[in-house]
Amino acid sequence: MTQRIAFQGEPGAYSHQACRDARPDMEALPCKTFEDTIEAVRKGDAELAMLPVENSTYGRVADIHRLLPESGLHIVDEAFVRVHINLLAVPGAPLESVRVAQSHTVLLGQCRSFLREHGIDAVAGADTAGSAKHIAELGDPSQGALASELAGEIYGLNVVARHIEDHDKNTTRFLVMSREPNLKRRGEAGMMTSFVFRVRNIPAALYKAMGGFATNGVNMTKLESYMVDGHFTATQFYADIEGHPDDRNVQLALEELDYFTSHVSLLGVYPADPKRR
């Protein structure tokens, strides 16, 4: 029986591309929302979930950091996917015939130079793959979609302009989530540990909590704060560090963190993607 990996979006979305790249042996399961994606794994409809957490151009994906601690799932891998944006149109339509391009607002903003140069108007759609599906249904050669080549394959559209994004290093980082953690692996490119924490209500608590990582030589690659339950006084922090909790220096850093925090929750221990470098 083929195992499944859930993602948010229509077939052909960049999350679908991430599933194909990272788990080519698994069947990709499209879901309407991030919550549905997580629930599919919790219920056993899928073995893994592919969730985008941040983009090199546009920063973190909204709501993901709030969902991760509440998901009940564990991070078992990360995947960096290069976001190549293509102009898709119905078969036979040349680039010169396309007057309007539809896509998610984020993608439209990443192709401003190309669209302006070719006199193409940008129209916001629900998402990238959904826009490709809509353009295929319209069958109008003046209408195009900005999406992945995978979306073109799925909906029978041709690529009339390839890799038109303004930034040539546009990359999205995804986390692969599972019902069960896997703490035994060691990655060739090193290990990552992700967790959330809340500091105690004492002066300089965050500064002191971070001191343990510096003194023990643990590299923290990400530290982000966000409010909890809409309260300005309740701040939670999300962190990624290099290393494994079994490493002595990581053990010491986490022990010091524990002293200055009221809550620490481990989200996952997983091999670093070689593309991280």
C-alpha positions as CSV (number, residue, x, y, z in Angstrom):
1,M,0.0,0.0,0.0
2,T,1.4,3.4,-1.0
3,Q,2.0,5.8,1.9
4,R,0.7,9.3,1.6
5,I,2.1,12.8,2.4
6,A,-0.4,15.6,2.9
7,F,0.1,19.2,1.8
8,Q,-2.0,22.4,1.7
9,G,-3.3,23.6,-1.7
10,E,-4.4,22.3,-5.0
11,P,-2.5,19.7,-7.0
12,G,0.4,21.5,-8.6
13,A,1.1,23.8,-5.7
14,Y,4.7,24.5,-4.7
15,S,3.9,22.4,-1.5
16,H,3.0,19.5,-4.0
17,Q,6.4,20.1,-5.7
18,A,8.1,19.8,-2.3
19,C,6.3,16.5,-1.7
20,R,7.4,15.2,-5.0
21,D,11.0,16.3,-4.5
22,A,11.4,15.2,-0.9
23,R,9.2,12.0,-0.9
24,P,9.0,10.8,-4.6
25,D,7.9,7.4,-3.4
26,M,4.8,8.7,-1.6
27,E,1.4,9.7,-2.9
28,A,0.7,13.4,-2.4
29,L,-2.6,14.2,-0.6
30,P,-4.0,17.8,-1.2
31,C,-5.8,19.5,1.7
32,K,-7.7,22.8,1.9
33,T,-6.0,24.3,4.9
34,F,-2.9,23.8,7.1
35,E,-5.2,22.6,9.8
36,D,-6.7,20.0,7.5
37,T,-3.1,18.9,6.5
38,I,-2.2,18.4,10.1
39,E,-5.5,16.6,10.8
40,A,-4.9,14.2,7.9
41,V,-1.8,12.9,9.6
42,R,-3.3,12.8,13.1
43,K,-6.3,10.7,11.8
44,G,-4.0,8.4,9.9
45,D,-5.1,9.4,6.4
46,A,-1.5,10.3,5.7
47,E,1.8,9.3,7.2
48,L,3.5,12.7,6.8
49,A,2.6,16.4,6.4
50,M,4.6,18.9,4.3
51,L,4.3,22.4,5.8
52,P,6.0,25.6,4.5
53,V,7.4,27.7,7.3
54,E,9.4,30.5,5.6
55,N,10.4,32.0,2.3
56,S,13.7,33.6,1.6
57,T,12.0,36.6,0.0
58,Y,8.8,37.0,2.1
59,G,9.7,35.7,5.5
60,R,7.7,33.3,7.6
61,V,4.4,31.8,6.6
62,A,1.6,33.2,8.6
63,D,0.0,31.0,11.4
64,I,2.5,28.1,11.0
65,H,4.4,28.9,14.2
66,R,1.1,29.0,16.1
67,L,0.0,25.6,14.6
68,L,3.2,23.6,15.1
69,P,3.1,23.4,19.0
70,E,-0.6,22.6,19.0
71,S,-0.4,20.0,16.2
72,G,0.7,17.0,18.2
73,L,3.1,16.1,15.4
74,H,6.8,16.0,15.3
75,I,9.3,17.5,12.8
76,V,11.2,14.6,11.2
77,D,12.8,16.4,8.2
78,E,13.3,19.8,6.5
79,A,13.3,20.5,2.8
80,F,14.5,23.6,0.9
81,V,12.6,24.0,-2.4
82,R,13.8,26.5,-5.0
83,V,10.7,28.4,-6.1
84,H,10.8,28.8,-9.9
85,I,7.9,30.8,-11.3
86,N,6.6,30.2,-14.8
87,L,4.1,31.9,-17.0
88,L,1.6,29.2,-18.1
89,A,-1.0,29.5,-20.9
90,V,-3.3,27.3,-23.0
91,P,-1.7,25.2,-25.7
92,G,-0.8,27.2,-28.8
93,A,-0.9,30.6,-27.1
94,P,2.3,32.6,-27.6
95,L,3.8,34.9,-25.0
96,E,2.6,37.9,-27.0
97,S,-1.0,36.9,-26.7
98,V,-1.0,36.9,-22.9
99,R,-2.4,40.2,-21.5
100,V,-3.3,39.1,-18.0
101,A,-1.5,36.9,-15.5
102,Q,-3.3,35.4,-12.4
103,S,-1.7,34.0,-9.3
104,H,-1.4,34.3,-5.6
105,T,-0.5,37.9,-4.6
106,V,2.9,36.8,-3.2
107,L,4.0,35.3,-6.6
108,L,2.7,38.3,-8.5
109,G,4.9,40.5,-6.3
110,Q,7.9,38.3,-7.2
111,C,7.5,38.8,-11.0
112,R,6.9,42.5,-11.3
113,S,9.8,43.2,-13.6
114,F,8.8,40.6,-16.1
115,L,5.1,41.5,-16.1
116,R,5.9,45.2,-16.5
117,E,8.4,44.5,-19.4
118,H,5.8,42.5,-21.3
119,G,2.8,44.8,-20.5
120,I,0.9,42.0,-18.6
121,D,-1.6,43.0,-16.0
122,A,-1.5,41.1,-12.7
123,V,-4.7,39.7,-11.2
124,A,-4.8,38.1,-7.7
125,G,-6.1,34.5,-7.5
126,A,-6.7,32.2,-4.5
127,D,-3.4,30.4,-5.0
128,T,-0.9,29.3,-7.6
129,A,-2.2,25.9,-8.7
130,G,-5.8,27.1,-8.4
131,S,-5.0,29.9,-10.8
132,A,-3.5,27.4,-13.3
133,K,-6.7,25.3,-13.0
134,H,-8.9,28.3,-13.6
135,I,-6.9,29.4,-16.7
136,A,-7.1,25.9,-18.1
137,E,-10.9,26.0,-17.7
138,L,-11.2,29.4,-19.3
139,G,-9.3,28.3,-22.5
140,D,-8.6,32.0,-23.3
141,P,-5.1,32.6,-24.9
142,S,-5.0,36.1,-23.5
143,Q,-5.1,34.7,-19.9
144,G,-2.1,33.2,-18.2
145,A,-1.2,31.9,-14.7
146,L,2.0,32.2,-12.7
147,A,2.7,28.8,-11.2
148,S,5.0,25.7,-11.2
149,E,5.8,23.6,-14.2
150,L,4.1,20.8,-12.2
151,A,0.9,22.8,-12.3
152,G,1.3,23.1,-16.1
153,E,1.6,19.3,-16.4
154,I,-1.4,18.6,-14.3
155,Y,-3.8,21.1,-15.9
156,G,-2.6,20.8,-19.5
157,L,-1.0,24.3,-19.8
158,N,2.2,25.2,-21.7
159,V,5.1,27.1,-20.3
160,V,5.4,30.3,-22.4
161,A,8.1,31.9,-20.2
162,R,10.2,29.9,-17.7
163,H,11.8,31.1,-14.4
164,I,10.6,34.7,-14.6
165,E,11.0,35.5,-10.9
166,D,12.8,38.7,-10.0
167,H,15.1,37.1,-7.3
168,D,17.2,34.2,-8.5
169,K,17.6,32.6,-5.0
170,N,13.9,32.5,-4.0
171,T,13.6,29.5,-1.8
172,T,10.9,28.1,0.6
173,R,11.8,26.0,3.6
174,F,9.4,23.2,4.4
175,L,9.1,21.0,7.5
176,V,8.1,17.3,7.2
177,M,5.8,16.3,10.2
178,S,5.0,12.9,11.5
179,R,2.9,11.3,14.3
180,E,6.0,9.8,15.9
181,P,9.4,11.5,16.6
182,N,12.6,9.9,15.4
183,L,15.5,10.8,17.7
184,K,18.0,8.1,16.6
185,R,19.1,9.4,13.1
186,R,22.2,11.4,12.4
187,G,22.4,13.4,9.2
188,E,25.4,13.8,7.0
189,A,24.9,17.5,7.0
190,G,24.4,17.6,10.8
191,M,21.3,17.8,12.9
192,M,18.7,20.4,13.7
193,T,16.6,20.8,16.9
194,S,13.4,22.9,17.0
195,F,11.5,24.0,20.1
196,V,9.3,26.7,21.5
197,F,9.6,28.3,24.9
198,R,8.3,31.0,27.2
199,V,10.6,33.0,29.5
200,R,10.0,33.5,33.2
201,N,8.8,37.0,34.2
202,I,12.1,38.2,35.6
203,P,14.5,40.9,34.4
204,A,16.7,39.9,31.4
205,A,15.3,36.4,31.3
206,L,15.5,36.1,27.5
207,Y,19.1,37.4,27.5
208,K,20.1,34.9,30.2
209,A,18.2,32.1,28.5
210,M,20.1,32.7,25.3
211,G,23.5,32.9,27.2
212,G,23.7,29.1,27.5
213,F,23.8,28.6,23.8
214,A,26.6,31.1,23.4
215,T,28.7,29.8,26.2
216,N,28.3,26.2,25.0
217,G,29.0,26.9,21.3
218,V,25.5,26.1,20.0
219,N,24.6,27.9,16.9
220,M,21.0,29.3,16.9
221,T,19.9,29.7,13.3
222,K,16.4,31.1,14.1
223,L,14.7,32.9,17.0
224,E,11.2,34.4,16.5
225,S,8.7,35.7,18.9
226,Y,4.9,35.7,18.6
227,M,2.0,36.5,20.9
228,V,0.0,33.7,22.5
229,D,-3.8,33.9,22.5
230,G,-3.7,37.5,21.5
231,H,-2.1,38.7,24.8
232,F,0.6,41.3,24.6
233,T,2.1,40.0,27.9
234,A,2.3,36.3,26.8
235,T,5.1,35.9,24.3
236,Q,6.3,32.6,23.0
237,F,9.6,32.0,21.1
238,Y,10.3,29.6,18.3
239,A,13.9,28.5,17.9
240,D,16.0,26.3,15.6
241,I,19.5,25.3,16.7
242,E,22.2,23.2,15.2
243,G,22.9,19.9,17.0
244,H,21.1,17.0,18.7
245,P,19.8,17.0,22.3
246,D,22.1,14.1,23.0
247,D,25.2,16.3,22.2
248,R,26.8,17.4,25.4
249,N,26.9,21.1,24.5
250,V,23.3,21.1,23.5
251,Q,22.3,19.3,26.7
252,L,24.1,22.0,28.8
253,A,22.5,24.8,26.7
254,L,19.0,23.4,27.1
255,E,19.5,22.9,30.9
256,E,20.4,26.6,31.2
257,L,17.4,27.5,29.0
258,D,15.1,25.4,31.3
259,Y,16.2,27.4,34.3
260,F,15.0,30.8,32.9
261,T,11.8,29.6,31.2
262,S,8.3,28.7,32.3
263,H,7.7,26.3,29.4
264,V,9.8,24.5,26.8
265,S,8.4,22.1,24.2
266,L,10.5,20.1,21.8
267,L,9.0,20.2,18.2
268,G,11.5,18.0,16.5
269,V,15.0,16.6,16.0
270,Y,15.9,16.0,12.3
271,P,18.7,15.9,9.8
272,A,19.7,19.3,8.3
273,D,18.9,19.5,4.6
274,P,22.3,19.8,2.7
275,K,20.7,22.7,0.8
276,R,20.7,24.7,4.0
277,R,24.4,25.4,3.4
